Amino acid sequence: MSLSAESLALVDKEIAKYPAEQKQSAVMAALRIAQVEKGWLSNETIEFVARYLGMPTIAVYEVATFYNMYELEPCGRHKITVCTNLPCQLQGADTVADYLKRKLGIEFGETTADGRFTLKEGECFGTCGSGPLCLHNNHKMHTHLSPETVDKLLDELK
């Protein structure tokens, strides 16, 4: 198991940001790059990242299991993570989350039967004045959600 040449070049670019003896500092970026390529972080992928960075595998597992942006099981092509922290709840996050659940026919932590969508519950994304909001695949934030904007988002992702 390895990563593509393109992904390895991206990892190498991240490693170059640190002193040579500290290349393990690129672990979070390496896991993110691996997850973008593979869709999730299998045991084999985590072990590869550990070998590539010269780290104990358990140290890479510790990072991958600590942060909720890493997926240790297969997930849908479109992971939608809804912020359900109090400020977003006060702005209607529960309504948006319930609407997404009904629309997709799944609960938090589940994936649609076609493998297209995974719905996750997330903690604060640091933009409380823009709620309710969600992250798409950990990279794109959608703010001021309503049933109408959710419909538009889902249509764009199909």
C-alpha positions in Angstrom: 0.0 0.0 0.0 1.3 3.5 -0.8 0.0 6.8 -2.0 0.2 8.2 -5.6 3.2 10.1 -6.8 1.0 13.3 -6.6 0.0 12.7 -3.0 3.6 11.9 -2.0 4.8 15.1 -3.6 2.2 17.0 -1.5 3.4 15.2 1.6 7.0 16.0 0.8 6.0 19.6 0.4 4.5 19.5 3.9 7.6 17.7 5.3 9.8 20.5 3.8 8.2 23.0 6.1 9.9 21.5 9.2 13.6 20.8 10.1 14.7 17.4 8.7 14.8 15.8 12.1 11.2 16.9 12.8 9.4 15.5 9.7 6.9 13.8 11.9 5.4 17.3 12.4 3.8 16.9 9.0 1.7 13.9 10.3 -1.7 15.8 10.3 -1.1 17.1 6.8 0.0 13.7 5.6 -3.1 12.0 7.0 -5.3 14.7 5.4 -3.6 14.1 2.0 -3.9 10.4 2.3 -7.6 10.7 3.3 -8.3 12.9 0.3 -6.8 10.3 -2.0 -8.2 7.2 -0.4 -11.5 8.5 1.0 -10.7 7.2 4.5 -7.7 6.0 6.6 -7.4 2.3 6.6 -4.9 0.5 8.9 -2.7 0.0 5.9 -2.8 3.7 5.1 -2.0 4.8 8.6 0.9 2.3 8.7 2.2 3.6 5.4 2.1 7.2 6.7 3.9 6.1 9.9 6.7 4.4 7.8 7.0 7.4 5.5 7.4 9.8 8.3 9.6 7.5 10.4 7.1 7.4 13.3 5.8 4.6 15.4 2.4 3.5 14.0 0.7 4.0 17.4 1.7 7.7 17.3 0.0 8.1 13.9 -3.1 6.3 15.3 -3.1 8.6 18.2 -3.4 11.6 15.9 -5.9 9.9 13.6 -8.2 8.9 16.5 -7.9 12.2 18.4 -9.2 14.5 15.6 -12.7 14.1 14.2 -11.7 15.1 10.7 -10.1 11.7 10.1 -12.3 8.8 9.0 -11.1 5.4 10.2 -14.0 3.6 8.3 -15.2 4.0 4.8 -17.6 6.9 4.4 -19.7 8.4 1.6 -18.2 10.4 -1.2 -19.7 13.5 0.4 -19.3 13.8 4.2 -21.5 16.4 5.6 -20.6 17.4 9.2 -23.2 19.6 10.9 -22.2 21.8 13.8 -24.5 21.0 16.7 -22.7 23.1 19.3 -24.9 25.5 21.3 -24.5 28.7 19.3 -25.5 26.8 16.1 -28.3 25.1 17.9 -29.6 28.5 19.0 -29.6 29.4 15.3 -31.5 26.3 14.2 -28.9 23.6 13.7 -31.3 21.0 15.1 -33.9 21.9 12.5 -31.3 21.7 9.7 -29.9 18.4 11.1 -33.3 16.9 11.3 -34.1 18.1 7.8 -30.8 16.5 6.5 -31.6 13.2 8.3 -35.1 13.1 6.7 -33.8 14.1 3.3 -31.0 11.6 3.2 -32.8 8.9 5.1 -29.9 8.4 7.6 -28.9 9.4 11.1 -25.6 10.9 12.3 -22.8 8.4 11.7 -24.5 6.7 8.9 -24.0 6.5 5.1 -26.7 6.4 2.4 -27.1 3.0 0.8 -25.7 4.4 -2.5 -22.5 5.4 -0.7 -22.9 9.0 -1.7 -23.5 10.8 1.6 -22.3 10.4 5.2 -23.8 12.5 7.9 -21.7 13.5 10.9 -22.2 15.6 14.0 -19.5 18.1 14.7 -18.3 20.4 17.3 -17.7 24.2 17.0 -16.1 25.2 13.7 -15.2 28.6 15.0 -17.7 30.7 13.0 -20.6 30.9 15.4 -22.1 34.0 13.9 -22.7 32.1 10.6 -24.8 29.2 11.9 -26.3 26.9 11.4 -23.5 25.5 9.3 -21.8 22.4 8.0 -18.5 21.3 6.5 -18.4 19.3 3.3 -15.6 16.8 3.2 -13.7 18.8 5.9 -12.8 21.4 3.3 -15.7 23.6 2.4 -18.0 25.4 4.9 -21.6 26.1 4.1 -23.1 28.8 6.4 -26.6 30.2 7.3 -28.2 26.9 6.4 -31.9 26.4 5.9 -34.0 23.7 4.3 -33.8 25.6 1.0 -30.0 26.0 1.1 -29.6 22.3 2.2 -31.7 21.3 -0.9 -29.5 23.5 -3.1 -26.3 21.9 -1.6 -27.5 18.4 -2.0 -28.5 19.1 -5.6 -25.0 20.5 -6.3 -23.4 17.4 -4.8 -25.4 14.8 -6.8 
